[in-house]
Amino acid sequence: MQNELILERIENLRGRKPYEEKKAAKLGFASLYEYFEDKISKEAKALEADQAHKTKVKKAIKTKAVAKQAGSCSCC
């Protein structure tokens, strides 16, 4: 079964299609479809990693803020 997102991206290439076909062949993909399939999966993994990193940063910021508020004196 073919993914609609991949087919849509291939249709929207217009003048860049020959360039993308050459690039896919250079990278060892048998077809333009396989190249875009790999490209989209890499984008999804990068997005997941970025979101995971952002949640870790937010948690770290919250714990630092709580630690600063827990001071015993009002001067710091």
Backbone bond lengths (Angstrom), bond angles and torsions (degrees), N, CA, C in turn:
res aa  C-N    CA-C-N  psi(-1)  N-CA   C-N-CA  omega(-1)  CA-C   N-CA-C  phi
1 M - - - 1.449 - - 1.530 109.27 -
2 Q 1.290 115.58 137.10 1.451 119.99 -176.91 1.528 110.34 -96.11
3 N 1.300 115.23 140.02 1.450 122.72 -178.54 1.525 109.26 -78.84
4 E 1.327 116.94 130.97 1.460 121.62 -178.75 1.529 112.06 -66.30
5 L 1.314 117.20 -33.97 1.463 120.78 179.65 1.527 110.76 -63.46
6 I 1.316 116.08 -41.87 1.468 120.06 179.77 1.525 110.56 -66.25
7 L 1.315 116.14 -44.70 1.466 119.70 179.47 1.522 111.32 -63.25
8 E 1.320 116.87 -37.14 1.457 120.81 178.61 1.531 111.12 -65.57
9 R 1.321 116.46 -41.78 1.470 119.68 178.89 1.520 111.32 -64.89
10 I 1.324 117.08 -39.29 1.466 120.75 179.32 1.530 110.00 -65.55
11 E 1.335 117.03 -40.42 1.466 120.18 178.87 1.527 111.65 -64.70
12 N 1.310 117.46 -33.75 1.462 121.32 -176.33 1.523 113.80 -84.17
13 L 1.308 118.62 3.57 1.462 120.67 -179.14 1.524 112.82 -69.05
14 R 1.300 116.58 -37.50 1.465 123.43 -179.04 1.532 111.78 53.17
15 G 1.291 119.70 -112.04 1.463 123.26 -175.38 1.513 114.26 -75.66
16 R 1.331 117.36 -13.83 1.465 120.76 -179.05 1.525 112.54 -89.26
17 K 1.324 117.48 -1.81 1.457 120.83 -176.07 1.528 112.81 -60.05
18 P 1.335 120.16 -47.07 1.471 119.30 178.45 1.536 112.17 -60.69
19 Y 1.321 116.66 -38.09 1.464 120.70 178.35 1.529 110.58 -62.94
20 E 1.328 116.90 -46.45 1.461 120.98 -179.17 1.530 111.22 -66.80
21 E 1.336 117.56 -34.88 1.465 120.83 177.12 1.524 110.66 -64.49
22 K 1.335 117.07 -42.98 1.465 120.77 177.94 1.522 111.00 -64.09
23 K 1.323 115.93 -41.60 1.454 120.84 179.71 1.533 110.85 -64.07
24 A 1.329 116.68 -41.77 1.467 120.95 178.64 1.526 110.38 -63.68
25 A 1.332 116.82 -42.14 1.464 120.43 179.18 1.526 110.85 -65.63
26 K 1.320 116.64 -39.27 1.462 121.36 -179.93 1.533 111.09 -64.47
27 L 1.336 116.11 -36.24 1.460 120.65 180.00 1.524 113.17 -82.55
28 G 1.329 117.44 -3.66 1.453 121.21 173.57 1.514 115.47 94.94
29 F 1.301 118.86 16.83 1.459 121.53 178.28 1.519 109.18 -88.49
30 A 1.335 115.77 143.14 1.461 120.78 -177.87 1.524 112.03 -75.26
31 S 1.330 116.34 -28.12 1.455 119.16 -179.14 1.518 110.38 -145.24
32 L 1.308 114.57 165.41 1.456 121.05 177.22 1.532 110.14 -65.70
33 Y 1.328 116.55 -33.86 1.466 121.81 178.78 1.530 111.14 -61.42
34 E 1.324 116.79 -46.03 1.468 120.88 179.24 1.529 110.85 -62.98
35 Y 1.321 116.06 -38.95 1.466 121.05 179.53 1.529 110.55 -61.67
36 F 1.333 116.95 -46.95 1.453 119.98 -179.76 1.528 111.63 -70.35
37 E 1.296 117.26 -32.14 1.460 120.78 176.31 1.534 110.06 -61.04
38 D 1.320 115.99 -45.50 1.466 121.13 178.08 1.524 110.70 -66.40
39 K 1.304 116.87 -41.95 1.461 122.31 -178.43 1.538 110.95 -62.41
40 I 1.327 117.33 -42.75 1.460 121.68 179.99 1.522 110.71 -68.98
41 S 1.324 117.64 -38.68 1.465 119.33 178.85 1.525 110.97 -66.21
42 K 1.331 117.72 -36.99 1.470 121.00 176.27 1.521 111.06 -65.99
43 E 1.329 117.08 -39.22 1.459 120.67 178.25 1.528 110.61 -63.61
44 A 1.332 116.68 -40.45 1.464 120.90 179.71 1.530 110.90 -65.45
45 K 1.329 116.83 -41.62 1.467 120.40 178.73 1.524 110.77 -65.17
46 A 1.320 117.21 -40.00 1.465 120.92 179.18 1.522 110.53 -65.58
47 L 1.320 116.94 -38.74 1.459 121.07 178.85 1.524 110.80 -65.18
48 E 1.336 116.93 -42.66 1.461 120.93 177.87 1.526 111.05 -62.73
49 A 1.317 116.72 -42.91 1.463 120.74 179.85 1.526 110.59 -64.88
50 D 1.324 116.92 -39.04 1.449 121.12 179.21 1.526 110.97 -65.59
51 Q 1.315 116.90 -41.60 1.464 120.55 178.87 1.525 110.75 -66.77
52 A 1.317 117.42 -39.53 1.459 120.62 178.01 1.528 110.28 -63.78
53 H 1.316 116.66 -40.35 1.462 121.12 178.88 1.528 110.72 -64.33
54 K 1.323 117.32 -41.54 1.461 121.25 -179.76 1.531 110.95 -63.87
55 T 1.323 117.66 -38.79 1.464 119.62 179.80 1.519 110.50 -68.29
56 K 1.342 117.44 -36.48 1.458 120.49 176.86 1.515 111.09 -64.54
57 V 1.317 116.82 -40.65 1.464 121.57 179.91 1.527 110.00 -65.87
58 K 1.324 116.83 -42.58 1.459 120.23 179.90 1.520 111.15 -62.66
59 K 1.339 116.73 -41.32 1.461 120.60 178.52 1.525 110.65 -64.59
60 A 1.325 117.09 -39.43 1.464 120.98 -179.98 1.522 110.47 -66.33
61 I 1.314 116.86 -40.17 1.464 120.55 179.14 1.534 110.08 -64.95
62 K 1.324 116.84 -41.01 1.459 120.33 -179.85 1.523 111.08 -65.02
63 T 1.323 117.59 -41.42 1.462 119.48 -179.70 1.521 111.15 -68.18
64 K 1.327 118.27 -34.67 1.465 121.09 176.91 1.527 110.47 -67.01
65 A 1.331 117.10 -39.48 1.457 121.21 179.92 1.523 110.50 -66.01
66 V 1.312 116.99 -39.31 1.463 121.35 178.91 1.523 109.61 -67.90
67 A 1.304 118.19 -39.16 1.454 121.69 -179.85 1.530 110.90 -65.95
68 K 1.314 118.46 -37.51 1.461 121.76 178.74 1.523 111.00 -68.46
69 Q 1.314 118.02 -35.41 1.454 122.05 -179.28 1.520 112.75 -73.77
70 A 1.303 117.60 -18.74 1.447 121.67 -175.57 1.530 112.48 -82.86
71 G 1.329 119.75 9.95 1.452 123.25 -179.80 1.529 111.09 -63.33
72 S 1.324 117.11 150.94 1.449 121.00 -176.33 1.528 112.76 -85.51
73 C 1.308 117.26 -22.90 1.457 118.73 -179.07 1.523 109.90 -111.00
74 S 1.301 117.01 163.11 1.463 121.04 -177.39 1.528 113.31 -90.30
75 C 1.324 116.61 -4.98 1.458 119.27 -177.34 1.536 113.80 -80.30
76 C 1.308 118.66 -21.80 1.462 119.68 -177.40 1.480 115.08 -124.79
